[in-house]
Amino acid sequence: SYTQIADVSNIFIGRLISEIPLALAHLCTSLLPKQTLTLIDPSDNAFGERSMAPLLPLLTRNRFQALRLENNGLGPAAGIQIANALRESAMLSKAEGKVSNLRTVICGQNRLENGSASAWAAAFEEHGTLEEVRMPQNGIWMVGIRELARGLRKNPNLRHLDLQDNTFTDDTDEGLSAVDTWADALSSLPALETLNLSDCVLSHDGEVPSVLQKLAFGSNKRLVDLQLQNNNLDASSVTVLADAI
């Protein structure tokens, strides 16, 4: 049958954790041959690491276009499993001489943390086709933020990027390194239209972030929506932005 959208969000509320894997296995097995799928959305189901296994073959073998995983309680271990499945999917597409269909990845409020960032970066790099990536509120710090830059910069058609409420700086010796890495990566994203870096601590002690300087010099000409709330920005940063506008 011609099935495009698999919206199975919030369907396991009130279920015991022991019930979820078997139910999810039946669901994913039925969806696996549906090669017309465009969106897979199992958001707002408390899967955690214990319930992820049935979802992985679907993510690996079905050539869908968009994945939405929000508020699933993944943690870094399950995040690695998801990212590895997506990377394997891209590798299978290449082995068949095909370009990946994946365009959108939304994975927010999932405590992915630094531990899964390298796996996500590898998945993003392997696909290279992404147009929208949203990963807000995942507890990712500088090391992980640098890794994400490494993978996402290989997606020149990226139009929408949301990393809200992850942490770009601290008071260590490498405290500004993630900001600088992203400043360098911006020029690899010429299609970028929306950038949400709110609540990311872009400035630790009032310095003008290099990301902001790069944007002010015109690194992303198509940018129309820039969100920078709550980043310790002082008047000098605001002036740089105002002069650029």
QUIPEPE-V924169 format. One record per run of one state. SS is the DSSP state (H for helix, E for strand, - for the rest). FROM is the first residue (numbers start at 0). TO is the last residue. Records with the same first field share a line. If there is no record, write none. Layout:
SS = FROM-TO ; FROM-TO
//
This chain:
- = 0-3 ; 7-15 ; 32-37 ; 41-47 ; 51-51 ; 61-64 ; 70-73 ; 95-102 ; 108-112 ; 127-130 ; 134-140 ; 152-158 ; 162-175 ; 188-192 ; 196-208 ; 216-223 ; 227-233 ; 244-244
E = 4-6 ; 38-40 ; 65-69 ; 103-107 ; 131-133 ; 159-161 ; 193-195 ; 224-226
H = 16-31 ; 48-50 ; 52-60 ; 74-94 ; 113-126 ; 141-151 ; 176-187 ; 209-215 ; 234-243
//
